[in-house]
Amino acid sequence: MEIIFNINAKHNSAVKTAVGQFLKTISPLESQHDMPIIVFQDGVKGSYYIKCSLLASDAANLCDLNAKLDVRNPESYRANRELLLSHATYRKMEADSSDGREFNDIIVEYNTEYHSETPLKVWGGQHRISAIKKEGQKTNRYHGFRIYFLLSTEQRTEVALISNTNISVSNDTFDRMVEETIFGNALRNWCRKVGLLNEGEDFPDSGSRSERITVKRARSFIINFYLGKKRGGELTSDVLDRNVYEPYLATTGVTIDSCYDSIMKSTDILNDTALIEAGQKFFSLHDAQFKAVKSEKTKTKNRKAYRNKVLIESVLTGWSYVAGLLQNHHSRLSNHYRLPKTNSKIQDPLNAEEMSQFKHDQDLPTYRGLGTRSSLQDRQRIAQLFLAKSCEPEVLIDKTFINKAVSTTVGLIALSKGYT
């Protein structure tokens, strides 16, 4: 077969060889009619690809749904989102495949560096390939593919991103792919080191469905620790409680948060003992909260929001900011790291039900409770709550304590605005 480079594709002998190898291994429809294969080149990242049609039986045997971003890194995990096999749309896709539906623009990479028996690594169209594998071989129709060759890790990430922007994919998936491409395993390994991820476990592709920490939340934890540490270094003990602090929430999606990017390029998070200790203490609080709510002995309702109260963004950022803020105030840091007291009435450390029902007398009727949202107001209040907790070695987070902390925040904000 003749291999022709499109007018906008720079001739590349290595790519031509790779395409030739593909054509010797796999027989697309075009080869049966002796049609030329056109090589295209993406104008943004310079990635090379061809367009062709493959039989369902070939696609079923040769496609790999567990594509990896970094093929040389054994710690690189499955980059695609989880398949929603029980979703009604997917079931319709299976039925259509069984009836002879021909799918198009399935995006794959020809790569034999790993799992060479399935060289077509799927980046776009995972659900269509799954349907073809299960039902499509009954009619064995041809399906349209876009096949990439000799991708770099950066190009591979770009292909993965653009392949998923036209479907409902969470920012958590994008975060995970971009994180690994730019910073490798550092954040994942840090989370494992402190206990927030188990060995062999990766960040979830949808935080709303998972009970694990997400990339966004892990980034936010690290950012706030360093922001709080910087601010705490500027303050003496006598003014520590006279400020309203504003914990930061990392941006998410296909771009890297600039604050996080700066920290990661200047700091070795895996060897910062203070950050690691903070992460370990944070996990201890999360573990205690999770177990207390899930226990059959507790009276607290076993709700996901209560079990994972510590991972809620306002709680996570507020706790981390205060951990950084108190680095130079050792007795208060020790109090901050100590688990809150519990008793027969308040059986979980954060008293999640009381916090979630709390409403200050100045709050709007629509306010949903403390530590339920990621808004700046909630982040400020949670930071003040943990700062107040650090004043005493043993604290019970009850309604009175919550109200005192929130009222302090409300008062400090009012004072900062002056008399009107």
URDASUL-V237149 format. One line per field, one symbol per residue. ss: DSSP state (2 for helix, 1 for strand, 0 for the rest). phi: phi as a letter, one per 40 degrees, with the letter a starting at -180 (. if undefined). psi: psi as a letter, one per 40 degrees, with the letter a starting at -180 (. if undefined). A space follows every 10 residues. Layout:
# URDASUL-V237149
ss = ???
phi = ???
psi = ???
This chain:
# URDASUL-V237149
ss = 0011100000 0022222222 2222200022 2200001111 1000000111 1111122222 2211000100 0000000100 0000000222 2222222200 0000011111 0000022201 1111022222 2222022200 0111111110 0022222222 2200000000 2222222222 2220022222 2222000000 0000000000 0000222222 2222222222 2200002222 2200000000 0000000222 2222220022 2022222222 2222222222 2222000000 0002222022 2022222222 2222200002 2222222000 1000000000 0222222000 0000000000 0000022222 2222222220 0000010022 2222222222 2222222000
phi = .cbbcddcbc cbcccccccc cdcccbbcdc ccbfcccccb bcccbgccab babbcdcccc cbcbcbcbcb ccbcccbdcc cccbcccccc ccccccccch cbcbfcbbbc abcafccbcc ccbahdcccc ccdcbcccbf ccbcbbbcbf cccccccccc cccbccbcbc ccccdcccdc ccbgcdcccc cccchcbcdg bbcccaccbb bbccddcccc dcdcdccccc ccccbcdcbd cbbcbbdbbc cbhcbcdccc dccccbbccc bccccccccc cccccccccc cccccccccc ccbdcccbdc ccdccdcccc ccdcdcdcbc cccccccccc cbaccbcbdc fdccccccac ccccdccchc gbbbcddccc cccccccccc cbcbbbcbcc cccccccccd cccccccgcb
psi = ihhhhidehh hhdddddddd dddddhgidd ddefiihhhi hhedeehiii hihiiddddd dehhefiidh eeheehihdi iihgeeiddd ddddddddee hhiifhhihh hedifddgeg hhdhfddddd ddddddeddf iiihihhiif iidddddddd ddeeeeighi dddddddddd ddebeddddd dddeeeiihe iiiiehddei fiiidddddd dddddddddd ddeeiideed eeihigiihi iiaeihhddd ddddeeigde ehdddddddd dddddddddd dddeieeieh hgiddddfdd ehdddddddd dddddedegd ddddddehhi iiaddgeide fdddddeihi eeiideheih feieiddddd ddddddddde eidhhhgadd dddddddddd ddddddeah.
